Amino acid sequence: MPKLILVRHGESQWNLENRFTGWVDVPLSPKGEEEARIAGEHMADLPVDKVYTSVLQRAINTSKIALAAAGKSEDLPTERDEALNERHYGDLQGLNKAETAAQYGDEQVKIWRRSYDVPPPGEKGESLKDTAARTLPYFEAHILPDLKAGVNVLVVAHGNSLRSIVMSLDKLTKEQVLELNIPTGIPLVYDLDDAGNVLSHAYLFER
């Protein structure tokens, strides 16, 4: 019965500064490094055979810190792909969220952040629907076959790329996924059958 472990990276420096981050490659904050370490300590008894991350350093470093804290090998097979990147926040990237709300209004910013299919402004801005359109095909082509083959998989990625995956696994509606918030640095563990169907899932701990 393979396990799928989903981990949102620890707090980043721009999470701390309340900025829209998206694809900007910012580092973990000291708190984020600590969150990654604690996540790893809780994962010590879980089997991990393969690792997937985005190409952004906050996810890569979270996986490295967590695996070290869990006592896992640094040489596990690992794939990194921008399909697992955070959603692109377009012209909002780097802007302070409170200042953006003051400029555009709370309601407009809430729509950009929380609606399913309204992207933020800018040519590259992605909605959650857009993010799912690249994350889910990658999941189904790469990660799901590993799980069906009995491989225990750790995925370290981002709030919105992981929301896309959870939406699919839990068969959430687009209304339900809007209420879904995945916390930083708390492993979400799925037990799957050989066909990739979800048997159970739970967070390893509460903060």
C-alpha positions in Angstrom: 0.0 0.0 0.0 2.0 3.0 -1.2 2.1 6.3 0.6 2.0 9.7 -1.0 3.4 12.5 1.3 2.6 16.0 0.3 4.5 18.9 2.0 4.1 22.6 1.3 7.5 24.3 1.7 8.3 26.0 5.0 7.7 29.7 5.4 9.6 31.7 2.8 11.1 35.2 3.2 8.3 36.7 1.2 5.6 34.8 3.1 7.2 36.5 6.2 7.1 39.9 4.4 3.5 39.3 3.2 4.4 39.6 -0.5 3.0 37.8 -3.5 5.7 35.3 -4.4 4.6 33.1 -7.3 7.6 32.0 -9.4 10.1 34.4 -7.8 12.8 32.2 -6.3 13.0 33.5 -2.8 14.7 31.5 0.1 13.2 30.0 3.2 13.0 32.2 6.3 14.7 30.9 9.5 11.2 29.9 10.6 10.7 28.1 7.3 13.9 26.1 7.8 12.7 25.2 11.3 9.3 24.1 9.9 11.1 21.9 7.4 13.2 20.3 10.1 10.1 19.6 12.3 8.3 18.1 9.3 11.2 15.8 8.7 11.3 14.6 12.3 7.7 13.6 12.1 8.4 11.7 8.8 11.2 9.6 10.4 9.0 6.4 10.4 7.5 6.9 7.0 9.0 5.1 3.9 10.2 7.4 1.1 11.5 5.9 -2.1 11.4 8.9 -4.5 11.1 12.7 -4.2 9.4 15.2 -6.5 9.8 19.0 -6.0 9.3 22.2 -8.0 12.4 23.9 -9.4 12.1 26.7 -6.8 14.7 26.8 -3.9 12.1 27.1 -1.1 10.7 23.7 -2.1 14.1 22.1 -2.9 15.6 23.2 0.4 12.5 22.1 2.4 12.9 18.6 1.0 16.6 18.5 1.8 16.2 19.7 5.3 13.2 17.4 6.0 14.9 14.3 4.6 18.0 15.0 6.6 15.9 15.4 9.8 14.0 12.2 8.9 17.3 10.3 8.6 16.6 9.5 4.9 19.3 9.1 2.3 20.3 12.2 0.3 20.7 10.0 -2.7 17.0 9.2 -3.2 15.8 9.4 -6.8 14.6 12.9 -7.3 12.7 14.8 -10.0 12.3 18.6 -10.1 9.8 20.2 -12.6 8.3 23.6 -13.0 4.9 21.9 -13.4 5.0 21.7 -9.6 5.8 25.4 -9.2 3.5 27.8 -7.3 0.9 29.6 -9.4 2.4 32.6 -11.3 1.0 35.8 -9.7 1.7 37.9 -12.8 2.1 41.6 -12.2 1.4 41.1 -8.4 4.6 39.2 -7.8 6.8 41.0 -5.3 4.0 43.4 -4.2 2.9 43.6 -0.5 -0.5 42.0 -0.1 -1.8 44.8 2.2 -0.6 47.5 -0.1 -2.1 45.8 -3.1 -5.5 45.6 -1.3 -5.2 49.3 -0.5 -4.6 50.0 -4.2 -7.1 47.6 -5.9 -9.6 47.0 -3.0 -10.0 44.0 -0.7 -12.6 42.4 -2.8 -10.6 42.5 -6.1 -7.5 41.1 -4.3 -9.7 38.3 -2.8 -11.0 37.4 -6.2 -7.4 37.2 -7.6 -6.2 35.1 -4.6 -9.2 32.9 -4.0 -11.3 32.5 -7.2 -10.9 29.3 -9.2 -10.6 30.7 -12.7 -9.8 34.5 -12.5 -6.1 35.1 -13.0 -4.2 38.0 -11.5 -3.2 40.8 -13.9 -0.3 40.4 -16.2 0.5 38.2 -19.2 1.8 35.2 -17.1 -0.7 35.5 -14.3 -2.3 32.1 -13.4 -5.6 31.2 -11.8 -5.9 28.0 -9.8 -7.5 26.5 -12.8 -4.4 27.4 -14.9 -2.1 25.9 -12.3 -4.1 22.7 -12.2 -3.8 22.5 -16.0 -0.1 22.0 -15.8 0.2 20.3 -12.3 -2.3 17.5 -12.8 -1.1 16.2 -16.2 2.4 16.0 -14.6 1.1 14.2 -11.6 -0.8 11.7 -13.7 2.1 11.1 -16.1 4.9 10.9 -13.5 3.8 10.6 -9.9 0.7 8.4 -10.2 2.5 5.6 -12.2 5.2 5.5 -9.4 2.4 5.1 -6.8 0.7 2.4 -8.8 4.0 0.6 -8.9 4.2 0.6 -5.1 6.7 3.5 -4.8 6.4 5.7 -1.7 6.5 9.2 -3.0 7.3 12.6 -1.3 6.2 15.7 -3.1 7.4 19.0 -1.8 5.8 21.9 -3.6 3.6 25.0 -3.0 0.2 26.0 -1.7 -1.6 26.1 -5.1 0.2 23.3 -6.9 -0.6 21.0 -4.0 -4.2 22.3 -3.8 -4.6 21.2 -7.4 -3.4 17.7 -6.5 -5.5 17.5 -3.4 -8.5 18.7 -5.4 -8.1 15.7 -7.7 -7.3 13.1 -5.0 -10.2 14.2 -2.8 -12.6 14.9 -5.7 -13.3 18.4 -4.5 -15.5 20.8 -6.4 -14.1 24.1 -7.5 -16.1 25.7 -4.7 -14.7 23.3 -2.1 -11.1 23.8 -3.2 -11.5 27.6 -2.6 -11.8 26.8 1.1 -8.8 24.5 1.1 -5.7 25.9 2.8 -2.6 23.7 3.0 -0.3 24.9 5.9 3.4 25.2 5.5 5.6 22.4 6.7 3.0 19.9 7.8 3.1 16.6 5.9 -0.2 15.4 4.5 -0.1 11.6 4.1 -2.2 9.6 1.7 -2.6 5.8 1.7 -3.5 4.5 -1.7 -4.4 1.2 -3.2 -2.6 -0.4 -6.1 -4.9 1.4 -8.6 -4.1 4.8 -7.1 -7.4 5.2 -5.3 -7.3 7.1 -1.9 -7.9 4.8 1.1 -7.2 7.4 3.8 -5.4 10.7 4.4 -4.4 12.8 7.3 -1.9 15.4 8.4 0.9 14.0 10.5 0.5 16.6 13.3 -1.2 19.9 14.1 0.6 23.1 14.7 
